[in-house]
Amino acid sequence: MFYIVCYDISDDRARYRVVKALKGFGVRVQKSVFQCPDLSEKQLLELQEKMASLIDHTVDSVHYFRLCRACLREVEWTGIGSKPVADAFRVV
């Protein structure tokens, strides 16, 4: 499944660790937003456990947005960039 993962991390060191971990699962598209295409349920759980171990639960947050194929076809944006979500999920 395709996921958008975004975070708000207050501590620089923790943020660095979160970014490093997320790079193993997806592609950074903005400072605090990653696209994670083709994550299996097992990979998603692994990612969520990793994020939970890295953040301060009293001030930080990580959000996971699952997008289906139909949703990916409806993605819109303004500004620079291309539509990597469709390519990454192989939507035809």
Backbone as XML, in Angstrom:
<?xml version="1.0"?>
<chain id="A" units="angstrom">
  <residue number="1" name="MET">
    <atom name="N" x="0.843" y="-1.168" z="0.000"/>
    <atom name="CA" x="0.000" y="0.000" z="0.000"/>
    <atom name="C" x="0.894" y="1.239" z="0.000"/>
  </residue>
  <residue number="2" name="PHE">
    <atom name="N" x="0.359" y="2.337" z="-0.426"/>
    <atom name="CA" x="1.093" y="3.602" z="-0.517"/>
    <atom name="C" x="0.767" y="4.463" z="0.706"/>
  </residue>
  <residue number="3" name="TYR">
    <atom name="N" x="1.786" y="4.993" z="1.352"/>
    <atom name="CA" x="1.595" y="5.835" z="2.538"/>
    <atom name="C" x="2.310" y="7.158" z="2.386"/>
  </residue>
  <residue number="4" name="ILE">
    <atom name="N" x="1.670" y="8.184" z="2.899"/>
    <atom name="CA" x="2.306" y="9.472" z="3.110"/>
    <atom name="C" x="2.583" y="9.534" z="4.610"/>
  </residue>
  <residue number="5" name="VAL">
    <atom name="N" x="3.815" y="9.805" z="4.977"/>
    <atom name="CA" x="4.186" y="9.891" z="6.386"/>
    <atom name="C" x="4.693" y="11.308" z="6.635"/>
  </residue>
  <residue number="6" name="CYS">
    <atom name="N" x="4.100" y="11.961" z="7.619"/>
    <atom name="CA" x="4.560" y="13.295" z="7.974"/>
    <atom name="C" x="4.784" y="13.356" z="9.481"/>
  </residue>
  <residue number="7" name="TYR">
    <atom name="N" x="5.666" y="14.241" z="9.869"/>
    <atom name="CA" x="6.045" y="14.280" z="11.280"/>
    <atom name="C" x="6.264" y="15.705" z="11.739"/>
  </residue>
  <residue number="8" name="ASP">
    <atom name="N" x="6.175" y="15.889" z="13.040"/>
    <atom name="CA" x="6.509" y="17.137" z="13.706"/>
    <atom name="C" x="7.346" y="16.739" z="14.921"/>
  </residue>
  <residue number="9" name="ILE">
    <atom name="N" x="8.644" y="16.922" z="14.820"/>
    <atom name="CA" x="9.590" y="16.497" z="15.846"/>
    <atom name="C" x="10.306" y="17.734" z="16.376"/>
  </residue>
  <residue number="10" name="SER">
    <atom name="N" x="10.283" y="17.926" z="17.689"/>
    <atom name="CA" x="10.851" y="19.144" z="18.274"/>
    <atom name="C" x="12.374" y="19.095" z="18.443"/>
  </residue>
  <residue number="11" name="ASP">
    <atom name="N" x="12.919" y="17.941" z="18.763"/>
    <atom name="CA" x="14.345" y="17.807" z="19.047"/>
    <atom name="C" x="15.136" y="17.515" z="17.773"/>
  </residue>
  <residue number="12" name="ASP">
    <atom name="N" x="16.203" y="18.257" z="17.529"/>
    <atom name="CA" x="17.008" y="18.087" z="16.316"/>
    <atom name="C" x="17.575" y="16.673" z="16.181"/>
  </residue>
  <residue number="13" name="ARG">
    <atom name="N" x="18.111" y="16.138" z="17.259"/>
    <atom name="CA" x="18.706" y="14.808" z="17.216"/>
    <atom name="C" x="17.648" y="13.738" z="16.888"/>
  </residue>
  <residue number="14" name="ALA">
    <atom name="N" x="16.507" y="13.826" z="17.527"/>
    <atom name="CA" x="15.421" y="12.876" z="17.262"/>
    <atom name="C" x="14.931" y="13.029" z="15.825"/>
  </residue>
  <residue number="15" name="ARG">
    <atom name="N" x="14.817" y="14.264" z="15.348"/>
    <atom name="CA" x="14.370" y="14.510" z="13.978"/>
    <atom name="C" x="15.335" y="13.893" z="12.978"/>
  </residue>
  <residue number="16" name="TYR">
    <atom name="N" x="16.620" y="14.040" z="13.220"/>
    <atom name="CA" x="17.632" y="13.439" z="12.350"/>
    <atom name="C" x="17.460" y="11.912" z="12.295"/>
  </residue>
  <residue number="17" name="ARG">
    <atom name="N" x="17.233" y="11.306" z="13.443"/>
    <atom name="CA" x="17.055" y="9.848" z="13.505"/>
    <atom name="C" x="15.786" y="9.406" z="12.787"/>
  </residue>
  <residue number="18" name="VAL">
    <atom name="N" x="14.732" y="10.186" z="12.930"/>
    <atom name="CA" x="13.473" y="9.871" z="12.242"/>
    <atom name="C" x="13.670" y="9.949" z="10.731"/>
  </residue>
  <residue number="19" name="VAL">
    <atom name="N" x="14.325" y="11.004" z="10.269"/>
    <atom name="CA" x="14.579" y="11.160" z="8.832"/>
    <atom name="C" x="15.429" y="10.007" z="8.311"/>
  </residue>
  <residue number="20" name="LYS">
    <atom name="N" x="16.459" y="9.661" z="9.035"/>
    <atom name="CA" x="17.342" y="8.560" z="8.616"/>
    <atom name="C" x="16.556" y="7.258" z="8.509"/>
  </residue>
  <residue number="21" name="ALA">
    <atom name="N" x="15.689" y="6.990" z="9.469"/>
    <atom name="CA" x="14.873" y="5.775" z="9.435"/>
    <atom name="C" x="13.884" y="5.810" z="8.274"/>
  </residue>
  <residue number="22" name="LEU">
    <atom name="N" x="13.238" y="6.945" z="8.063"/>
    <atom name="CA" x="12.247" y="7.047" z="6.987"/>
    <atom name="C" x="12.865" y="6.883" z="5.607"/>
  </residue>
  <residue number="23" name="LYS">
    <atom name="N" x="14.112" y="7.315" z="5.447"/>
    <atom name="CA" x="14.781" y="7.164" z="4.149"/>
    <atom name="C" x="14.909" y="5.696" z="3.755"/>
  </residue>
  <residue number="24" name="GLY">
    <atom name="N" x="14.871" y="4.793" z="4.722"/>
    <atom name="CA" x="14.908" y="3.374" z="4.423"/>
    <atom name="C" x="13.575" y="2.821" z="3.945"/>
  </residue>
  <residue number="25" name="PHE">
    <atom name="N" x="12.521" y="3.623" z="4.038"/>
    <atom name="CA" x="11.184" y="3.168" z="3.668"/>
    <atom name="C" x="10.563" y="3.961" z="2.527"/>
  </residue>
  <residue number="26" name="GLY">
    <atom name="N" x="11.092" y="5.151" z="2.263"/>
    <atom name="CA" x="10.449" y="5.979" z="1.257"/>
    <atom name="C" x="11.323" y="7.109" z="0.766"/>
  </residue>
  <residue number="27" name="VAL">
    <atom name="N" x="10.663" y="8.084" z="0.140"/>
    <atom name="CA" x="11.338" y="9.207" z="-0.501"/>
    <atom name="C" x="10.845" y="10.505" z="0.128"/>
  </residue>
  <residue number="28" name="ARG">
    <atom name="N" x="11.779" y="11.346" z="0.481"/>
    <atom name="CA" x="11.425" y="12.642" z="1.069"/>
    <atom name="C" x="10.907" y="13.559" z="-0.029"/>
  </residue>
  <residue number="29" name="VAL">
    <atom name="N" x="9.727" y="14.147" z="0.195"/>
    <atom name="CA" x="9.162" y="15.069" z="-0.786"/>
    <atom name="C" x="9.058" y="16.490" z="-0.239"/>
  </residue>
  <residue number="30" name="GLN">
    <atom name="N" x="9.119" y="16.651" z="1.057"/>
    <atom name="CA" x="9.212" y="17.945" z="1.716"/>
    <atom name="C" x="9.981" y="17.720" z="3.007"/>
  </residue>
  <residue number="31" name="LYS">
    <atom name="N" x="10.297" y="18.792" z="3.709"/>
    <atom name="CA" x="11.123" y="18.645" z="4.914"/>
    <atom name="C" x="10.571" y="17.624" z="5.898"/>
  </residue>
  <residue number="32" name="SER">
    <atom name="N" x="9.280" y="17.604" z="6.101"/>
    <atom name="CA" x="8.712" y="16.677" z="7.086"/>
    <atom name="C" x="7.693" y="15.725" z="6.485"/>
  </residue>
  <residue number="33" name="VAL">
    <atom name="N" x="7.828" y="15.452" z="5.181"/>
    <atom name="CA" x="6.879" y="14.574" z="4.494"/>
    <atom name="C" x="7.626" y="13.566" z="3.627"/>
  </residue>
  <residue number="34" name="PHE">
    <atom name="N" x="7.246" y="12.309" z="3.773"/>
    <atom name="CA" x="7.812" y="11.228" z="2.973"/>
    <atom name="C" x="6.709" y="10.482" z="2.245"/>
  </residue>
  <residue number="35" name="GLN">
    <atom name="N" x="7.010" y="10.020" z="1.038"/>
    <atom name="CA" x="6.136" y="9.096" z="0.323"/>
    <atom name="C" x="6.750" y="7.719" z="0.481"/>
  </residue>
  <residue number="36" name="CYS">
    <atom name="N" x="5.943" y="6.766" z="0.923"/>
    <atom name="CA" x="6.406" y="5.396" z="1.121"/>
    <atom name="C" x="5.554" y="4.466" z="0.274"/>
  </residue>
  <residue number="37" name="PRO">
    <atom name="N" x="5.981" y="4.186" z="-0.953"/>
    <atom name="CA" x="5.193" y="3.344" z="-1.848"/>
    <atom name="C" x="5.395" y="1.857" z="-1.550"/>
  </residue>
  <residue number="38" name="ASP">
    <atom name="N" x="4.383" y="1.098" z="-1.831"/>
    <atom name="CA" x="4.470" y="-0.369" z="-1.761"/>
    <atom name="C" x="4.896" y="-0.903" z="-0.400"/>
  </residue>
  <residue number="39" name="LEU">
    <atom name="N" x="4.433" y="-0.319" z="0.685"/>
    <atom name="CA" x="4.736" y="-0.854" z="2.015"/>
    <atom name="C" x="3.818" y="-2.025" z="2.308"/>
  </residue>
  <residue number="40" name="SER">
    <atom name="N" x="4.400" y="-3.120" z="2.721"/>
    <atom name="CA" x="3.594" y="-4.248" z="3.175"/>
    <atom name="C" x="3.106" y="-3.947" z="4.597"/>
  </residue>
  <residue number="41" name="GLU">
    <atom name="N" x="2.158" y="-4.723" z="5.064"/>
    <atom name="CA" x="1.659" y="-4.539" z="6.429"/>
    <atom name="C" x="2.799" y="-4.707" z="7.431"/>
  </residue>
  <residue number="42" name="LYS">
    <atom name="N" x="3.654" y="-5.684" z="7.175"/>
    <atom name="CA" x="4.791" y="-5.939" z="8.053"/>
    <atom name="C" x="5.752" y="-4.747" z="8.067"/>
  </residue>
  <residue number="43" name="GLN">
    <atom name="N" x="6.029" y="-4.175" z="6.897"/>
    <atom name="CA" x="6.921" y="-3.013" z="6.820"/>
    <atom name="C" x="6.312" y="-1.806" z="7.518"/>
  </residue>
  <residue number="44" name="LEU">
    <atom name="N" x="5.003" y="-1.621" z="7.364"/>
    <atom name="CA" x="4.341" y="-0.504" z="8.030"/>
    <atom name="C" x="4.456" y="-0.648" z="9.545"/>
  </residue>
  <residue number="45" name="LEU">
    <atom name="N" x="4.204" y="-1.841" z="10.058"/>
    <atom name="CA" x="4.319" y="-2.060" z="11.504"/>
    <atom name="C" x="5.742" y="-1.841" z="11.983"/>
  </residue>
  <residue number="46" name="GLU">
    <atom name="N" x="6.707" y="-2.284" z="11.197"/>
    <atom name="CA" x="8.122" y="-2.072" z="11.532"/>
    <atom name="C" x="8.433" y="-0.574" z="11.576"/>
  </residue>
  <residue number="47" name="LEU">
    <atom name="N" x="7.938" y="0.167" z="10.591"/>
    <atom name="CA" x="8.155" y="1.605" z="10.541"/>
    <atom name="C" x="7.498" y="2.288" z="11.740"/>
  </residue>
  <residue number="48" name="GLN">
    <atom name="N" x="6.275" y="1.920" z="12.056"/>
    <atom name="CA" x="5.569" y="2.529" z="13.185"/>
    <atom name="C" x="6.266" y="2.238" z="14.509"/>
  </residue>
  <residue number="49" name="GLU">
    <atom name="N" x="6.750" y="1.027" z="14.678"/>
    <atom name="CA" x="7.488" y="0.691" z="15.899"/>
    <atom name="C" x="8.779" y="1.500" z="15.995"/>
  </residue>
  <residue number="50" name="LYS">
    <atom name="N" x="9.459" y="1.638" z="14.866"/>
    <atom name="CA" x="10.712" y="2.399" z="14.840"/>
    <atom name="C" x="10.445" y="3.860" z="15.204"/>
  </residue>
  <residue number="51" name="MET">
    <atom name="N" x="9.421" y="4.448" z="14.594"/>
    <atom name="CA" x="9.092" y="5.845" z="14.884"/>
    <atom name="C" x="8.711" y="6.017" z="16.350"/>
  </residue>
  <residue number="52" name="ALA">
    <atom name="N" x="7.939" y="5.091" z="16.884"/>
    <atom name="CA" x="7.512" y="5.169" z="18.287"/>
    <atom name="C" x="8.706" y="5.134" z="19.232"/>
  </residue>
  <residue number="53" name="SER">
    <atom name="N" x="9.756" y="4.420" z="18.842"/>
    <atom name="CA" x="10.936" y="4.329" z="19.701"/>
    <atom name="C" x="11.827" y="5.569" z="19.610"/>
  </residue>
  <residue number="54" name="LEU">
    <atom name="N" x="11.636" y="6.383" z="18.577"/>
    <atom name="CA" x="12.513" y="7.530" z="18.351"/>
    <atom name="C" x="11.952" y="8.862" z="18.836"/>
  </residue>
  <residue number="55" name="ILE">
    <atom name="N" x="10.645" y="8.950" z="18.998"/>
    <atom name="CA" x="10.053" y="10.250" z="19.313"/>
    <atom name="C" x="9.726" y="10.402" z="20.795"/>
  </residue>
  <residue number="56" name="ASP">
    <atom name="N" x="9.528" y="11.637" z="21.182"/>
    <atom name="CA" x="9.052" y="11.965" z="22.533"/>
    <atom name="C" x="7.535" y="12.080" z="22.420"/>
  </residue>
  <residue number="57" name="HIS">
    <atom name="N" x="6.829" y="11.135" z="22.972"/>
    <atom name="CA" x="5.375" y="11.045" z="22.811"/>
    <atom name="C" x="4.614" y="12.190" z="23.470"/>
  </residue>
  <residue number="58" name="THR">
    <atom name="N" x="5.290" y="12.995" z="24.266"/>
    <atom name="CA" x="4.611" y="14.112" z="24.916"/>
    <atom name="C" x="4.609" y="15.384" z="24.058"/>
  </residue>
  <residue number="59" name="VAL">
    <atom name="N" x="5.510" y="15.467" z="23.062"/>
    <atom name="CA" x="5.582" y="16.679" z="22.245"/>
    <atom name="C" x="5.669" y="16.431" z="20.740"/>
  </residue>
  <residue number="60" name="ASP">
    <atom name="N" x="6.000" y="15.219" z="20.311"/>
    <atom name="CA" x="6.203" y="14.909" z="18.897"/>
    <atom name="C" x="5.016" y="14.128" z="18.330"/>
  </residue>
  <residue number="61" name="SER">
    <atom name="N" x="4.935" y="14.115" z="16.998"/>
    <atom name="CA" x="3.901" y="13.311" z="16.352"/>
    <atom name="C" x="4.375" y="12.813" z="14.999"/>
  </residue>
  <residue number="62" name="VAL">
    <atom name="N" x="3.861" y="11.646" z="14.617"/>
    <atom name="CA" x="4.083" y="11.074" z="13.291"/>
    <atom name="C" x="2.713" y="10.604" z="12.806"/>
  </residue>
  <residue number="63" name="HIS">
    <atom name="N" x="2.369" y="10.992" z="11.573"/>
    <atom name="CA" x="1.082" y="10.619" z="10.998"/>
    <atom name="C" x="1.313" y="9.755" z="9.761"/>
  </residue>
  <residue number="64" name="TYR">
    <atom name="N" x="0.453" y="8.758" z="9.575"/>
    <atom name="CA" x="0.538" y="7.823" z="8.452"/>
    <atom name="C" x="-0.781" y="7.900" z="7.679"/>
  </residue>
  <residue number="65" name="PHE">
    <atom name="N" x="-0.704" y="8.307" z="6.419"/>
    <atom name="CA" x="-1.898" y="8.416" z="5.588"/>
    <atom name="C" x="-1.820" y="7.375" z="4.479"/>
  </residue>
  <residue number="66" name="ARG">
    <atom name="N" x="-2.744" y="6.442" z="4.486"/>
    <atom name="CA" x="-2.777" y="5.399" z="3.455"/>
    <atom name="C" x="-3.576" y="5.906" z="2.270"/>
  </residue>
  <residue number="67" name="LEU">
    <atom name="N" x="-3.020" y="5.730" z="1.073"/>
    <atom name="CA" x="-3.704" y="6.141" z="-0.150"/>
    <atom name="C" x="-3.904" y="4.938" z="-1.056"/>
  </residue>
  <residue number="68" name="CYS">
    <atom name="N" x="-5.138" y="4.751" z="-1.492"/>
    <atom name="CA" x="-5.440" y="3.658" z="-2.418"/>
    <atom name="C" x="-5.135" y="4.120" z="-3.848"/>
  </residue>
  <residue number="69" name="ARG">
    <atom name="N" x="-5.223" y="3.212" z="-4.788"/>
    <atom name="CA" x="-4.945" y="3.556" z="-6.191"/>
    <atom name="C" x="-5.851" y="4.672" z="-6.691"/>
  </residue>
  <residue number="70" name="ALA">
    <atom name="N" x="-7.130" y="4.589" z="-6.371"/>
    <atom name="CA" x="-8.071" y="5.622" z="-6.816"/>
    <atom name="C" x="-7.709" y="6.973" z="-6.217"/>
  </residue>
  <residue number="71" name="CYS">
    <atom name="N" x="-7.296" y="6.979" z="-4.962"/>
    <atom name="CA" x="-6.898" y="8.236" z="-4.310"/>
    <atom name="C" x="-5.665" y="8.830" z="-4.974"/>
  </residue>
  <residue number="72" name="LEU">
    <atom name="N" x="-4.725" y="7.985" z="-5.352"/>
    <atom name="CA" x="-3.493" y="8.470" z="-5.988"/>
    <atom name="C" x="-3.784" y="9.159" z="-7.307"/>
  </residue>
  <residue number="73" name="ARG">
    <atom name="N" x="-4.791" y="8.678" z="-8.030"/>
    <atom name="CA" x="-5.152" y="9.310" z="-9.302"/>
    <atom name="C" x="-5.688" y="10.724" z="-9.090"/>
  </residue>
  <residue number="74" name="GLU">
    <atom name="N" x="-6.164" y="10.992" z="-7.891"/>
    <atom name="CA" x="-6.767" y="12.295" z="-7.583"/>
    <atom name="C" x="-5.794" y="13.268" z="-6.916"/>
  </residue>
  <residue number="75" name="VAL">
    <atom name="N" x="-4.550" y="12.884" z="-6.736"/>
    <atom name="CA" x="-3.573" y="13.754" z="-6.082"/>
    <atom name="C" x="-3.342" y="14.995" z="-6.933"/>
  </residue>
  <residue number="76" name="GLU">
    <atom name="N" x="-3.376" y="16.149" z="-6.277"/>
    <atom name="CA" x="-3.123" y="17.417" z="-6.941"/>
    <atom name="C" x="-2.102" y="18.196" z="-6.132"/>
  </residue>
  <residue number="77" name="TRP">
    <atom name="N" x="-1.404" y="19.112" z="-6.772"/>
    <atom name="CA" x="-0.455" y="19.962" z="-6.071"/>
    <atom name="C" x="-0.251" y="21.228" z="-6.871"/>
  </residue>
  <residue number="78" name="THR">
    <atom name="N" x="0.344" y="22.201" z="-6.231"/>
    <atom name="CA" x="0.675" y="23.461" z="-6.870"/>
    <atom name="C" x="2.163" y="23.698" z="-6.665"/>
  </residue>
  <residue number="79" name="GLY">
    <atom name="N" x="2.836" y="24.167" z="-7.688"/>
    <atom name="CA" x="4.255" y="24.454" z="-7.570"/>
    <atom name="C" x="5.106" y="23.438" z="-8.303"/>
  </residue>
  <residue number="80" name="ILE">
    <atom name="N" x="6.373" y="23.399" z="-7.912"/>
    <atom name="CA" x="7.329" y="22.548" z="-8.615"/>
    <atom name="C" x="7.086" y="21.087" z="-8.294"/>
  </residue>
  <residue number="81" name="GLY">
    <atom name="N" x="7.659" y="20.228" z="-9.093"/>
    <atom name="CA" x="7.579" y="18.793" z="-8.850"/>
    <atom name="C" x="6.782" y="18.086" z="-9.926"/>
  </residue>
  <residue number="82" name="SER">
    <atom name="N" x="6.881" y="16.794" z="-9.884"/>
    <atom name="CA" x="6.109" y="15.964" z="-10.798"/>
    <atom name="C" x="5.205" y="15.076" z="-9.967"/>
  </residue>
  <residue number="83" name="LYS">
    <atom name="N" x="4.499" y="14.198" z="-10.601"/>
    <atom name="CA" x="3.550" y="13.350" z="-9.885"/>
    <atom name="C" x="4.202" y="12.008" z="-9.554"/>
  </residue>
  <residue number="84" name="PRO">
    <atom name="N" x="5.139" y="11.991" z="-8.603"/>
    <atom name="CA" x="5.858" y="10.751" z="-8.294"/>
    <atom name="C" x="4.973" y="9.688" z="-7.664"/>
  </residue>
  <residue number="85" name="VAL">
    <atom name="N" x="3.881" y="10.089" z="-7.049"/>
    <atom name="CA" x="3.039" y="9.093" z="-6.390"/>
    <atom name="C" x="2.494" y="8.098" z="-7.396"/>
  </residue>
  <residue number="86" name="ALA">
    <atom name="N" x="2.070" y="8.557" z="-8.548"/>
    <atom name="CA" x="1.521" y="7.656" z="-9.555"/>
    <atom name="C" x="2.598" y="6.712" z="-10.071"/>
  </residue>
  <residue number="87" name="ASP">
    <atom name="N" x="3.788" y="7.255" z="-10.333"/>
    <atom name="CA" x="4.878" y="6.430" z="-10.823"/>
    <atom name="C" x="5.319" y="5.400" z="-9.783"/>
  </residue>
  <residue number="88" name="ALA">
    <atom name="N" x="5.401" y="5.838" z="-8.550"/>
    <atom name="CA" x="5.882" y="4.948" z="-7.489"/>
    <atom name="C" x="4.903" y="3.804" z="-7.222"/>
  </residue>
  <residue number="89" name="PHE">
    <atom name="N" x="3.618" y="4.054" z="-7.419"/>
    <atom name="CA" x="2.613" y="3.029" z="-7.133"/>
    <atom name="C" x="2.179" y="2.311" z="-8.401"/>
  </residue>
  <residue number="90" name="ARG">
    <atom name="N" x="2.772" y="2.670" z="-9.513"/>
    <atom name="CA" x="2.479" y="2.072" z="-10.791"/>
    <atom name="C" x="0.984" y="2.122" z="-11.136"/>
  </residue>
  <residue number="91" name="VAL">
    <atom name="N" x="0.393" y="3.303" z="-10.970"/>
    <atom name="CA" x="-1.002" y="3.495" z="-11.338"/>
    <atom name="C" x="-1.062" y="3.690" z="-12.841"/>
  </residue>
  <residue number="92" name="VAL">
    <atom name="N" x="-1.956" y="3.007" z="-13.498"/>
    <atom name="CA" x="-2.063" y="3.103" z="-14.955"/>
    <atom name="C" x="-3.249" y="3.971" z="-15.319"/>
  </residue>
</chain>
